[in-house]
């Protein structure tokens, strides 16, 4: 059973994530000709075992994910996940190409990787800024499958938690649900909470 | 190559079939491999120790530098996809077009600070192949759509033609039945031996007229089918013209 997380810590975490998402939206707008709006995200914290019940719009549908793994001060994996048809629609909208089919070819996968890279870096950058510790990251990689399959190979000792960040990507006339899923070991999550507590202590 | 400790490891990157460039946080070039030399037509001597931004205009862009800045603090690697950026390094092909590039920038940790390593992949051929495949697929889909429409039109035309022939048959059946009935009547009268020759001649003349009308109707139907007259159903006529 997960210990009760102080609501103020969760609020600070939400705020950090929100800043990261905002930064990502700014970069996407500068890079693309399309106007990209990322809605204020909904943040939830769940146990790894509950993952398949979450991300409702993805359950059972083919999904596409961009993922970065990391280790060092904290260990885990962060992925941006879309249903594949939504991912294709998003890439067409961002590149300004006419919609052809709800699938991704190799070039589109690379484009999605850049979009995922920007969003994940936004969130991880915000968290990294408060940690000020050494973390090593893998280059982003593209996966397709189902939500529960994305983290199957991630090896983390002990209890695993997932921070689910649900945001809506609005580009041109389309809007697509995207989920940033941050899989962490409980000890890594505690380290983040501890830094947040320090931050709150400094602020008060 | 500059005198940064550990650069012997970088030597191993010299002959990779990927463009490799390593810079420090001031954008000073410390490593430029032979693939980069070949693609950009700029040699190591020209690049090493100089500011990368002085050689490649796209690297001067604020949006690019804003993203790259985090690499020097050890952030996650950064990807620049070919669909969004087309290319980062000006690397002309013989026809003057620039090579399409997919670039990943990785932070390289060193005691003196982080360096940024650009790993650049030429995806020109891949892009062209995907474009060609897309065009081929689109053409095939358009042809398939045309064929499905033509098949549908043919089906509709056949149904209309059958309905038209059925209607024409009904129109012809009435006078032919009348001829048959009248000829049977004449035969019956002759067999009974009570036929009035004058009356039979009148009836037979009438049958000849009716038969002539039937023949005329059949000829008109034949002409209509061959010449595509108005009487032929529109869908069938359109199909013949197509």
Interface residues (C-beta under 8 A of the other chain):
Chain A: X27 X30 X31 X32 X68 X70 X91 X94 X95 X100 X105 X106 X107 X108 X110 X111 X113 X114 X117 X118 X120 X121 X124 X125 X128 X134 X135 X136 X137 X138 X139 X140
Chain B: X63 X66 X67 X70 X73 X74 X75 X76 X77 X78 X79 X80 X81 X82 X83 X84 X85 X102 X104 X106 X109 X123 X126 X127 X130 X133 X134 X138
